[in-house]
Amino acid sequence: MIYRSKAPLRIGLAGGGTDVSPYSDLFGGAILNATISLYANATLEPNDEKKIVLEALDRNEREEFDWAKELPINGKLDLLKGVYNRIQKDYDLKEQGFRLSTFVDAPAGSGLGTSSTLVVAILGAFTEMLRLPLGEYDMAHYAYDIERNDLKLAGGKQDQYAATFGGVNFMEFYADDKVIVNPLRVKQQHLFELENNLVLYYTATNRESAELIKKQSKNVTDKKEKSIEAMHQLKEQAQRMKEALLMGKLNEVGDILDYGFQQKRKMADGISNPLMEEIYETAKKAGATGGKISGAGGGGFMIFYCPGNAKYTVMQRLEKFGGYSKNYQFVEHGLKTWTI
């Protein structure tokens, strides 16, 4: 038997960063995101050789071990090992070898939630094999717990929930890891228009999101008013974006994104940089009414709202920066698992 899973990556549309502790614990956070047709994929193939083979096919990384209850966390394929170690600890798997293969449709550090989505996909493959009765909230929190507590990786909470639930969601974050996912019933014509007008542009640069998130968290802990006020405004931006999408006021989306871009830069040093500023200004001069840096910032993907047919001019003008525009569609489904 072979056990497979896939979980969609996401575009964060508003509220980014307010899902990160300690801000979400102290003030409550809110984010609006939507899953897209780019995926983290995982395949689990049991074998009788009592060997554990781990491979990230998109990164040409591979490790092999004799069967063990715990695999070493050493900076290589740690997400795969972390999920296995936790599943082994909680469910005491029998002594059987397996091959765990993964592939992600976007580069690590690109701002689409790749790491957390991959953890969800790997968990999905194990739950399919073990027939674990985990609901969506259980699965998302399990992934969060592995990534943040077991592996000690800094980050927020939205990505695990987006990957598990799928669709367009307004998410609320509170103390004690409380998360409420509110699926939005956006009319299909509005979603098609949003999809048509949003350019997803890869800057051909990656970044280590954990370092930026640590800076952001420290600014809240140190009670830096400029950073905290920026996060308050981003939380309000998520409310505004929700209303615009539900009411079909898509002409406001660009301005809401632009407002968020101005606020996000105040959260921590390094979120933006001269290259991203130049890309942003070039896109606006070409017809975009607003945009944002996807994820924690510092590199990766950017999105731009381009009304009318402005996206074609925007994509053409951005070619000079050496990146590329990525085709995508919004998808309603979250994590999917199956057996063959």
C-alpha positions in Angstrom: 0.0 0.0 0.0 1.1 3.6 -0.7 -0.3 6.5 1.3 -0.4 9.9 -0.3 -1.4 13.4 0.7 -1.5 17.0 -0.6 -2.1 20.3 1.1 -2.5 23.7 -0.6 -0.2 26.6 -0.1 -1.9 30.0 0.7 -1.8 33.7 -0.2 -2.2 35.9 2.8 -4.4 38.8 1.8 -4.6 40.9 5.1 -3.6 40.8 8.7 -0.3 39.1 8.2 1.8 38.9 11.4 -1.0 39.3 13.9 -1.2 35.5 14.3 2.3 35.5 15.9 2.8 35.3 19.7 3.0 37.3 21.9 0.8 39.7 19.9 -2.1 37.3 19.3 -2.0 36.3 23.0 -2.1 39.9 24.3 -4.4 41.5 21.8 -5.9 38.8 19.6 -5.0 38.5 15.9 -7.0 38.4 12.7 -5.9 37.2 9.2 -7.6 36.7 5.9 -6.1 34.2 3.5 -6.9 32.0 0.6 -5.5 28.7 -0.6 -4.2 28.3 -4.1 -3.4 25.5 -6.6 0.2 25.1 -5.4 0.8 22.2 -3.1 3.0 20.4 -0.6 2.9 16.6 -1.4 3.9 13.6 0.7 4.1 9.9 -0.1 4.6 7.2 2.5 5.6 3.7 1.3 6.1 1.0 4.0 8.9 -1.6 3.4 10.1 -4.8 5.0 13.8 -3.8 5.2 13.6 -1.9 8.6 15.1 1.1 6.8 13.8 4.6 7.1 14.4 6.6 3.9 13.6 10.3 3.8 13.7 12.4 0.6 12.8 15.9 -0.4 12.5 15.4 -4.1 12.2 19.1 -4.9 15.5 19.9 -3.0 17.5 16.7 -4.0 18.0 15.9 -0.3 18.0 12.3 1.0 18.9 10.5 4.2 18.6 6.9 5.2 18.6 5.3 8.7 18.2 2.0 10.3 14.8 1.8 12.0 14.8 3.8 15.2 12.2 5.3 17.5 13.7 8.7 17.1 15.6 10.3 14.3 18.3 13.0 14.8 17.2 16.7 14.4 20.3 18.1 12.7 19.2 20.7 10.2 18.6 18.3 7.4 15.0 17.2 6.5 14.0 18.2 10.1 10.4 18.7 9.2 10.1 15.1 8.0 12.0 13.8 11.1 10.0 16.0 13.5 6.7 14.6 12.3 7.9 11.0 12.5 9.4 11.5 15.9 6.1 12.9 17.3 3.9 10.3 15.7 6.3 7.6 17.0 6.1 9.1 20.5 2.3 9.5 20.5 1.3 6.2 18.8 4.3 3.9 19.3 4.6 2.6 15.7 5.7 -0.9 15.1 9.2 -1.7 13.9 8.7 -1.3 10.2 10.7 0.6 7.6 9.3 3.1 5.2 10.1 5.7 2.5 8.8 9.2 3.0 9.0 11.4 -0.1 8.0 15.0 -0.3 7.7 17.7 -3.0 6.6 21.3 -2.6 5.5 23.4 -5.6 7.2 26.6 -4.3 10.7 27.2 -2.9 11.2 27.2 0.9 11.3 30.6 2.3 9.1 32.0 -0.5 6.3 33.4 1.7 3.4 31.0 0.8 3.5 29.0 4.0 5.6 26.2 2.5 7.1 24.8 5.8 3.9 24.6 7.7 2.0 23.2 4.8 4.6 20.5 4.3 4.2 19.5 8.0 0.4 19.2 7.4 1.0 17.1 4.3 3.4 14.7 6.1 1.0 14.4 9.0 -1.7 13.7 6.5 0.2 10.8 5.0 0.8 9.3 8.5 -2.8 9.7 9.5 -3.9 8.0 6.3 -1.7 5.1 7.0 -2.6 4.8 10.7 -6.3 5.8 10.2 -6.1 8.4 12.9 -9.4 10.1 13.7 -8.2 13.7 13.6 -10.5 16.5 12.7 -9.4 19.7 10.9 -8.7 21.7 14.1 -6.9 18.7 15.6 -4.7 18.3 12.6 -3.8 22.0 12.3 -3.0 22.3 16.0 -0.9 19.0 15.9 1.1 20.4 13.0 1.6 23.7 14.9 2.7 21.9 18.0 5.3 19.9 16.2 6.7 22.9 14.3 6.7 25.4 17.1 7.2 23.3 20.3 9.0 20.1 19.2 11.2 21.7 16.5 11.4 25.2 18.2 10.8 27.0 14.8 9.5 30.5 15.2 6.4 31.4 13.3 2.7 32.1 13.4 -0.4 30.0 13.4 -2.2 30.7 10.1 -0.4 28.4 7.7 -1.3 25.1 9.4 -5.0 26.1 9.5 -5.1 27.3 6.0 -3.5 24.1 4.7 -5.8 21.9 6.6 -9.1 23.8 6.0 -8.6 25.3 2.6 -10.7 28.0 0.9 -11.0 31.6 1.8 -11.0 32.1 5.5 -11.1 34.9 8.1 -9.1 33.5 11.0 -9.0 34.8 14.6 -6.2 34.0 17.0 -6.3 34.3 20.8 -4.3 33.3 23.9 -3.8 29.6 24.8 -3.5 28.7 21.1 -7.2 29.3 20.5 -7.9 29.6 16.8 -11.3 30.2 15.1 -11.6 29.6 11.4 -14.4 31.4 9.7 -14.9 30.2 6.1 -16.1 33.1 3.9 -18.9 32.6 1.3 -17.4 34.8 -1.3 -19.5 34.8 -4.5 -17.8 32.9 -7.3 -17.8 35.9 -9.6 -16.0 38.0 -7.0 -13.4 35.3 -6.4 -12.9 34.9 -10.2 -12.3 38.7 -10.5 -9.9 38.7 -7.5 -8.0 35.8 -9.1 -7.9 37.5 -12.5 -6.5 40.7 -11.0 -4.0 39.4 -8.5 -0.5 38.9 -9.9 1.6 36.5 -7.9 5.2 37.5 -8.5 8.3 35.6 -7.3 11.2 38.0 -6.6 13.8 35.1 -7.1 15.0 35.7 -3.5 14.3 33.6 -0.4 14.7 34.5 3.2 14.7 32.9 6.7 11.3 33.8 8.0 12.1 32.7 11.6 14.6 35.5 12.1 12.1 38.2 11.0 9.4 36.6 13.1 11.7 36.6 16.2 12.4 40.4 15.6 8.6 41.0 15.3 7.9 39.1 18.5 10.7 40.9 20.4 9.2 44.3 19.4 6.0 43.3 21.0 7.7 41.9 24.1 9.7 45.1 24.4 6.5 47.1 24.0 7.7 49.1 21.0 4.6 51.2 20.2 5.4 51.7 16.5 5.4 48.0 15.9 2.4 47.2 18.0 0.3 50.0 16.5 1.2 48.7 13.0 -0.1 45.2 14.0 -3.3 46.8 15.3 -3.8 48.4 11.9 -3.1 45.2 10.1 -5.7 43.5 12.2 -8.2 46.2 11.1 -7.0 45.7 7.5 -8.2 42.1 7.7 -11.7 43.3 8.7 -11.7 45.7 5.8 -10.6 43.0 3.4 -13.3 40.6 4.6 -16.0 43.2 4.0 -14.7 44.1 0.6 -14.7 40.5 -0.6 -18.1 39.6 0.9 -19.8 42.7 -0.5 -18.0 42.5 -3.9 -16.2 45.9 -3.5 -13.2 44.6 -5.3 -12.3 48.2 -6.4 -11.2 48.7 -2.8 -8.8 45.7 -2.6 -5.8 47.5 -4.0 -6.1 50.3 -1.6 -6.5 47.9 1.4 -3.4 46.0 0.3 -1.4 49.2 -0.1 -2.4 50.3 3.4 -1.2 47.0 4.7 2.1 47.3 2.9 2.8 50.6 4.6 2.0 49.2 8.0 3.8 45.9 7.6 7.1 47.7 7.1 6.8 49.2 10.6 6.6 45.8 12.3 10.3 44.9 12.2 13.5 45.8 10.3 14.2 43.7 7.2 10.6 43.0 6.2 11.2 45.2 3.2 14.4 46.1 1.4 15.5 48.3 -1.5 14.8 45.7 -4.2 11.3 45.0 -2.9 10.6 48.7 -2.7 11.7 49.2 -6.3 9.6 46.2 -7.4 6.6 47.6 -5.6 6.9 51.1 -7.1 7.4 49.7 -10.6 4.2 47.6 -10.2 2.2 50.7 -9.1 3.5 52.8 -11.9 2.4 50.0 -14.3 -1.2 50.0 -13.1 -1.3 48.1 -9.8 -3.3 49.8 -7.1 -1.6 48.0 -4.2 0.2 44.9 -3.2 2.0 43.2 -0.4 4.9 41.0 0.6 3.8 37.5 1.1 4.6 35.8 4.4 7.1 37.3 6.9 8.9 39.5 4.3 12.4 40.0 3.3 12.0 38.1 0.0 10.0 35.4 -1.7 6.6 36.2 -3.4 4.8 39.5 -3.6 1.2 40.0 -4.8 -0.2 43.0 -6.7 -3.8 43.9 -7.3 -4.1 45.0 -11.0 -7.6 46.2 -12.0 -8.9 46.0 -15.6 -6.2 44.5 -17.7 -3.3 46.2 -15.9 -1.8 42.8 -14.9 -0.3 42.2 -18.3 1.6 45.5 -18.2 2.7 44.9 -14.6 4.0 41.4 -15.4 5.9 42.8 -18.4 7.5 45.6 -16.4 8.5 43.3 -13.6 10.5 41.0 -15.9 13.6 43.2 -15.6 14.0 42.2 -11.9 14.8 38.6 -12.8 11.8 37.1 -11.1 8.7 35.6 -12.6 4.9 35.7 -12.3 3.4 32.4 -11.2 0.0 31.1 -12.5 -2.4 29.8 -9.9 -6.1 29.4 -9.1 -7.9 29.6 -5.8 -8.9 26.2 -4.4 -11.7 25.4 -2.0 -10.2 22.2 -0.5 -7.6 21.8 2.2 -5.6 18.7 3.1 -6.5 15.6 1.0 -5.3 12.1 1.7 -5.7 8.8 -0.1 -4.4 5.2 -0.4 -3.3 3.3 -3.5 
